[in-house]
Amino acid sequence: MLETCPRCSARLGPPLSTGRQVCSVCGWSCVVVERGTSSASTAQTKTGLVLLLAQLGRLIRRFFQYLILQVRLLWQGLGDRVRRQRQQPRQSLVERLANKLQRLETQIPTGDPRQEWLTPEEAFELLGGQLDNPYSKVSTLNGKRCIGLSAFRRLVNTAEYADFGFEYSSDRRLKNLPYLRRLPR
């Protein structure tokens, strides 16, 4: 007869009328044999081995359930990818490059001069100024102000450029891109 449970160390009560000793906490049990024989320890070892094998079996079953779930998810993901590729028309490398070139060509501005961005020098020439002549000046649309190229470059106000008939973009100027564009008349 044992005093404590070998599995959970809880105190065991006296053996039942059937000769079994049962733990009320974890459910462990063994057959109690008379004193002097070693069948109790043998039964205890067999019961522990059976419990260990049962737990190992549950663990292996859980592992395979998890593995099967992962394989199903992987297979489903591959199926989705194949379906998406089937829905998209297959294009050769040349066709894809041609489509990309066509998209790029549509982004190139057309011949509308109002839509093209200009540098201050190009805008100065458009107003009738000469870049190689240091005395060349351009005037505002209303004719009230006349300035040279160096002063034209230093303008930073939207209203000042609007007086000359140009739209000003400070964002483009900060990025060192052409930043003037003709205003519609």
N, C-alpha and C positions, 0 to 999 in steps of 0.2 A: 504494500500500500504506500502511495506517494502522498507527501504533504502539500507540495506546490506543483502547479502545472508547468511542464517543461517548455511550453510554447510562450505563455504570457506571464508566468510566475505568480498567478493568482492562487489563493489558498483553495485546496481541494477538500471537498467534504468526504464523508465515509462512502464506501462502495455501495452501489445500489443492490437490490435483491438479485439482480441478474449476474452480479459479480463484476460489473463494469464500474469504473471510476470516471466521472464526467466533470469537466470544467464548466462552471456556469457562465464564465466570461467569454471564452473563445470557442467552446464546444469540443475541445479535445477530449478524447476518451481512450481508455485502455482496459483490458481485462485484468482483473486482480487475481493473482494466483496465491496459493498458500505460501507462507514464509519458508525460506530455505531453498526454493527453486528459483531458477533464473528466467522463467517464462515471462514475468512482468517486464523485465528489461528488454527481452526479445520482442514482445508485443509492442512495447513503447517504441523501439527502433523501427519496427515494421510500420506502425501508424505514422511516425514522423516521415519515413521514406515515402509512404503513400501520399501524404499531404504535400511533400516537396514536389513529387512528380505531378500532382494535380495542379499546383501553382505554376510549375514549369509549362505544363500543357496549356493553361490559360494564357500565359505570357506568349507562348509561340503562336497560339491562335490569334491573339491581339496583333502581334507583329505581322502576320499574314493578312489580316483584315486591313491594316494600315497600308501595307505594300500593295494590295489589290486596289485600294482607293487611290493611291498615288498613280498607279498605272492607268486607271480609268481616267483620271484628270488629265494626265499627259496625252492619252489617246484622244480625248475630247478636244484638247487644245490643238493637236495636230490636224484633226478633222476640220475644226473651224478655220485654220490657216489654209488648208487645201480648198475649202469652199470659197473663201475670199479670193484666192488666186484664180479659181475657175470662173468667178463672176467678172473679173477684170480681163479685158482682152489682152492676149499675149502680143507683145510688140518686140520687134527686133531692136538691136542696139541702134541701128541707123534710124529707124522710125522714132525711137525715143529722143535721139539727138535732134532730129528734124523738128519734132514737136517743141522741144526746148528752145531751139533757135527761133521758131515761129513766135513763141511767147515773148522772147527777148526783143524780137523785131517790133512787136506790137507796142512794147514799152518805149521805144524810141519816139521822141516827139516828132510830130508832123511839121510841115513847113510853116505853120502859123508863128510869126515872129513875136506875137504877144505872149505866147506860152514859153518861149525860150528864155532861160536865165542868162544874164549878161554880166560881164565884169564891168567895173567902172570905166575902164578904158574903152570897151566896146560901146557902152552907153554914151560916152563922151563923143565918140566918132559918129554915132547915130544922130546925135543932136547937131552935128555939123562942125565939131571941133577937130583940130589937127593935132595928133600926138607928137609929131616931130617939131612943132612950132611952140616954143615956150610962151609966146604971147597970145596964143589962141584962146578964145573964151567962148562959152556957151551961155545962153540966156534962158530964163524960166519961160514957161508957156505964156505968161502975161507980159513978159518983157521988162519987168521991174528990177530984175537982178541979173548980173553978169559975173561969172566966175571962171577961173582957169581949171586945168586938170588937177593940180595938187589940192585945191580947195574942194573940187568935186569929189575926190577920193575921201576926204575927211568928213563928209556929211554922214551923220549917223541917225538922223531923225527921219521917221517915215514921212512926215509932212514936208520936209525939205526936198526929199526925192520926189514926192508927189507934185511939187511945184514944177519940176522938170519933166513930169509925165511918166515917172517910173514907180513901180511897187518895190518896196525894200523888205528883205527878209533877214532879220538879225540872226536867226538860227543858222541859216546857210552861211552867213558871214563868219560866224564862230567856227564853222566846220571848214573854213577856207574854200568854199564853193562859190561860184558866181551867184550873186545875191540881188541883182536888179532885173526887173521884168517890166515890159511896156504896159502901161495902164490902158484899158479900152477907152476909145474916144467917143 
